[in-house]
Amino acid sequence: MIRAVAILVLSLGVGSASADVLQTSSGPVQVTPMIEGLDTPWAIGILPDGTFLVTERDGELLYVANGQADRVKGVPKVATRGQGGLLDVTVARDFAQSREVFLTYSKPQKNGAGTALAVARLSKDGHRLTKLRVLFEAVPGGSSGRHFGSRVVEAEDGTLFVTIGDRGDRPAAQDRSNLMGTIIRINRDGTVPADNPFVGDANSRPEIWTYGHRNPQGAGLDAQGRLWVSEHGAKGGDEVNLIAPGQNYGWPIISYGVHYSGQKIGDGNAKPGLEQPQHYWDPSIAPSGLMVYSGQLWPQWTGDIFVGSLKFDYIARLAGTPLREVEQIEGPETDRVRDIVEAADGSIWFISVGRGVVYRMTPGS
């Protein structure tokens, strides 16, 4: 109860909160807190009317309207262990008609937990989820509290991509009979699309779109509808990958990093038949949310990729061919950036886990 009051009091001040200014390659930008006092926030989902949802990893979903945060009832039970809990939230493209939102989370299982995807309808007042149903569950999951993924992206054709980490079981990422270390693609009703690359392969799960991933925690579509992901390496070797169906992204056979012990990973950093990252970081930045920018408010950034850093406390901007990090947007507000999204008006919203705040970034004066 004490913490609920704290969130309410802080959020009521958002409307009058003064924006701070950060300097960028496109000039000054204003960074305005939209909600404060959050406990390990993980993802933002902006609704068509400008209200928004925020997940907290301990299992809370918050609905924020007019500067006030209310807890949403009807959220699925989550296994809050290690990196697990209530993770991503994505607002359906047809929300105005369906009022559906998608949630990823670590679902309790007999021997641990597995990454799961659920869909539910948000009540008109934003206070309750109804008609909740699980569309997908990675079974078996595992007892580890690591590497759940876990982003959900709705493609232009209405199918859903979900990222799943290797759960700390490195060899499993190369075994297509399980779902660890994969990106899956399913329909809105939970069925498997007939054109998935491994449909009909008796040795593969039909949901699999790509495999050989370690822990992809950021995902977004570009203007062409292509899926990009940001992925945690081990010690070095964080990656940005352009996702193509049926491809093997190499973990743990190849990597630009090393094990935390300092030992070599697999067979080096390249091997025939395994995809190369579009960009990698060494040392690791601990990449989180990923967004490909439309250019609406900052035309100079059209098509650029923005990725949050949990380790070095900045927002990376990547551009060019080959893709490279061209700018670091940083300030006190970018303390452990977990999620980053673009709103309908072109503003950029991001989560600072370190501060427990959702910020909105707009052009400065």
N, C-alpha and C positions, 0 to 999 in steps of 0.2 A: 504493500500500500504506500509506503514512504516513497519508493522509487517512482510509482505511478504519478504521485503528486509532483515530484521533481520534473518529470518529463512535461507535464501539463504546464507548469509555471514557466519553464524555459521556452516551450513552444509558443506560448501566448505572446512572448516578446519578439517572435520572429518578424512579424510585420513591421516593427519599428527598428529592427536590428540594422546597424550600419554595416555596409559592405566593406570589406578590406580589398586592397588592390594588389595584384601580382603583375609583374612585368613579363611580357612574352614577346616573341618575334613579331607578332601582329599588334603590338602596342599593349597598353595597360588593360587588364581585365578586372572586373569586379567580382568578388567571391562573397556570396551572401549565405549565411546559415539558414536552412529551411526547417530543420528540427535538430534539437540538441538533447543531451542527456541519454543517449542510446547505449545499450549494453551489447557489445560485439555485433554491430550491424553487419549484414552480409550482402544484401542486394536491395535495389530500388526498382519499383515498377510504377511508371507515371501513367495515370488514367487520363482519358480524353478531356475531362473537365478541369485538369490541372491539379486535382488532388492526387495523392500518391500513397503507395504501400512501401513499407520497409520490413525486411525480415531481420530478426535477431537470432543468432545461432542457438540460443537456449530454447527456442521453440515458439517465440512470440512473433506474431504478425501485427504490425501497426498500420492503421489507416490515418492519414494526416490530411486535415481539411481546415482551412481558415486558421492556420497556426495552432491547431489542437490535435494531439495524437490520442487515438483510442485503440484499445486492443481489439483485434478481430477474433471472434469466437468461431469454433468449428475447425481449427487448424489440426492437421493430423498429428498423432503422437510421434515424437522423434527420439532417436537415440543420441543423446548429447554426450558423446565421448570423443576426446581428442579433437580432430578437425571436423567431426560430424555434428549434425544438428539440423535446424531449419536453414536452408541455404538459398537457392535462387528463387526469384519470383519474376514471372513474365506475363504481361498483359496480352491477352489474345487480340489478334488483328481485328476481329469482329466484335470486340468488347461492347460496343454501343448496342449491338443486338443480343449477344449471348451472355454478357457480363461474366465471362469466364476468365479465370487466371490460372496459370500453371505454377506449381511449386515443386522444387526438388528438395530432397531431404534424406537423411540417413534413417532408414526404416528399421525398427527393431526386428530381429530375426532370432530364431532358436539358438544359433551359435554366434551371434554378434549383431551385425547390421549390414544393410546393403543400400546402395544408392537407389532411390525411388523417385518416380514422377507422378504427381497427382494433379487433377483438374477439379475446380469447384466454381460455383457461381457466387459472386460477391453481392450481398444484399444492397438495395438502393441507398441505404443509409451508411453503407460501408462497415457495418459492425459485425457481420456474420458471414461465414462461408456455408453454403448449402449444396446439396447434391455432390458432395465430395466423392470421388472415385479414383482409385489407383490405376493409372494407365500402364505403368511399367514398374518392375522391381528386379534388380540384379540379384538373382538367386543362383547359387549361394553367394552371399556377400563375403563375410569374413569377420574375424574377431579384432582385427587391427582398427585403430582409430584414425588411420591415415588415409589420405589420397582418395577422397570420395568424388572428386571432380569439383563442381557439379553445376554446369550451366545448362539452361534450356533455351533454345532459339527456335522460333516459328519461322519456317521458310516461306517463300512467296507462294508456294503451292499448298500451304497449309500443313505440311508434314512438320514433325518436331525432331530437332537434333538435341541429344542429351550427351554431355561429356561425362565420362566415368574414369576415375583414376585406377591405378594398378593395385591399390589397397596395400602397398608395400610388398606385394608378391611379384617381383620383377619378371620371372619367366612367364607368368600368366598373361602378360601383355602380348605375347606372341602365340598364345593358344586360343584359336577362334572358337573352341568349344565352350568357352566361358566369356563373360562380358567385362572382365577386368582389363583396364587399359585400352578402352575402346571409345569411339563416338558412335552412338546408335542413331537410327532414324526410324520413327514410327509414325503412323497416322494419328489424327486427332482422337480417334476412338480406341487407340491402343493396338490396333492391328498392324501387321507388317506390310509395307508397300511391296507390291509384286516386283518392282524394278530395283530393289535393294541388291547390292552386288553379290551377296553370298546366299541368296535364296536358292534352294535346291541343292546346296552343298551339305552333304550329310555330316561333315566334320566341322561345320560352322554354325553359330547362332545366326538366324536370319535377320535379326535386328541390326547386326553390325554394318556400319557404313565405312569406318576405317579402324585400324588397330595399331598397336605398337606405340601407345601413348603412356606417359608416366603419370602426370596429374594436371590435366587441362582445366584451369580455373577461370579462363576468360574466353568468350566466344561472341562473334557478331558477324553480320552480313554486310557486304559492300553494295554499291549501287547496282552491280551486275547480279546480285543475289548469291554471290559466292561466300562460303563460310570460312572465316579466319578464326584461329584459336591461339591463345597464349598458354604456355605450358611450363610448369616447373621442372627444371632439371635437378640434378643432385648438387654437387659442389661445382658450380658453373654449368653452362649448357642450357639455361632457360631459353625457350624457343617461341617464335611466332611462326605458325604453319598455315599455309593455304590448303584447305581440305579438298581432296578429290576422292570420289567413291572407289572403294576397294583397295586403297593404297595402304602400305605398311610404313609407319613413321619411325620405325627403327628401334624404339626402346625395348629391351636393354642391350641390343646388339651394337648399336652405334650411339655416340653422344659426344658433344663438345665439352662435357664436363668430366669429372672423376667422382668416384665414391667419396663419401665423407672421410673415409680412412686414408684417402689419397691414392688408392689403388685405381688402376685403369678400368674403364667400363667397356666390356665387350671387345669388339674388334677395331676400335678406333672411331673416327668421326665420319666415315663414308664406306658404303658397300653397295655393289650393284643390286638393284631391285628395291632399295630402301630410300624413302623420300628424304630430301634435304630440307632443313628449315629455311624459310624466307629471311629470317634474321635470328641471331642468337646472342645472348649476353654471357660474358665471362669477365668478371665474377657475376654471380647470380644477383638479380634484382628482386626475386620473388614476385613474378608478375601475377596480377589478379585480373580484374575486369578488363574487357577489350571492347572498343567501339570504333567503327569506321565513320568518319565525320562527313556530313552532307555538304558542308560549305555554306549553309544558310546565313549564318551571322558572320562567319569569318571565311570569305571566299578563298583566301590564300591557303586554307587548310582543307580544301575540297579533296576527298578521297584519302586523307591522311588517317593513320591508325593511331589511336590513343590507348595506352596501356598503363594501368596503375602499378606502382611499386610498393610492396609491403615492407621491403627491407631498407630501401634508401629514401623513402618518403618523397616521391615526386611522381608526376604524370609524364610518361615518355610519349613524345610524338615521333612517329616513324613515317618516312616518305621516301619516294624515289625508287629507281630500278638500277641495281639491286636495292632492296629495302634496307634502310638503316635508321638508327636513332638520330634525329636531327635537332631535337630540342628536349630539354628537361624543364617542365613547368613546376616550380616548387616554391613553397613558403610554409609558414606555420600550419596552414590549413591542410597541407598534403601529407599529414602524419599517418602513415600506413594506409594507403589508398586501396580499398577493397573492391569497389564497383565503380563503373563510369558509364553513363548512358547519355544519349542525346534526347532532349525533349522535342515536342512538335514545333516549338518556336525556334529551334536551333540552339538553345542554350545547352550548356554541358553541365550535367549533374554528377557529383561523385560523393563517395562515402569516405570519410576519415575514421578508420577504426580507432586510431590513437586518441582522437578527440571525442569520439562518439557522436559525430555530426554528419548530416547530409548537407552538402553545399551546392549552390547553383552559380555557375560561372557565366557572365555576360560581358559584352564589350564595355570597357571603361570609357570615361569621358576625358 
